[in-house]
């Protein structure tokens, strides 16, 4: 008979706690180069992010700004050095590419955020901050907005959980990458977006540590952000 508590415990341990065996090394010169590229990319990306989210909803230049931001993250991540896909634990103590675990984690995060939105959506100031982000979906074309959301999510994970994580891997990388991710997001001046970045950063940072690569964080980010794009507007409308 299946024990739900044990299944949840084993899943959490395999997805977020116990790292896969990975042996990699970079020369001091490679590490220095990675850190320089990461620093430059971070400055440019933060500026582009802030400018993009200040574009009025419905303005088609938002799409160009968002794609430019994604390009900054992707180019910076690839220029910084090699990126790894990563591995996940299996039930028979083997390894496989991480697909099922990140999807499950993303859906769990979606459920938590939806419940949270039902609560904080009744607070006008907080709801207004969430609306500032979602208005682009309300007043723009949903298809292009979704494409931009996916591309940006991929770019962010390649950079923050790929290049940046590798650059600070010896210095509490989950904490460092999460703090930097939140700080870059805070450049938008949006409290709700920064809070979401904090939660997402901790989850994807733990996935990066466990899997040793960017595939799991990327899948989780894309599934989560896509679901938020579709679910949060009607949820907020419901509680108003």
PEUR-V697766 format. One line per field, one symbol per residue. ss: DSSP state (@ for helix, = for strand, . for the rest). phi: phi as a letter, one per 30 degrees, with the letter a starting at -180 (. if undefined). burial: # if it has 9 or more other C-alpha atoms within 8 Angstrom, else .. Layout:
ss = ???
phi = ???
burial = ???
This chain:
ss = ...@@@@@@@@@@@@@@..........@@@@@@@@@@@@@@@@@@@@@@@@@........@@@@@@@@@@@@@@@@@@@@.......==.....==...@@@@@@@@@@@@@@@@@@@@@...@@@@@@@@@@@@@@@@..@@@@@@@@@@@@@@@@@@@@@@@@@@.....@@@@@@@@@@@@@@....@@@@@@@@@@@@@@@@@@@@@...@@@@@@@@@@@@@@@@@@@@@@@@@.
phi = .dceddddddddddcbccdddbbbabdedddddedddddddddddddddddddcddejddddddddddddddddddddddldccdjbbdcdcicbbddbdeddddddddeedddddddddddceddeddddeddddddccddedddedddddddddddddccddeddbecbhddddddddddddddddicdddddddddddddddddddddiacddedddddddddddedcdeddddddd
burial = ......#...#######.##.........##.###.##..##.##########.#.#....##.##########.###.##.#.#####.....#..##.###.###.##...#.###.###...##.###.######.#....##.#####################....##.####.########.#.####.##.##############################.###.##....
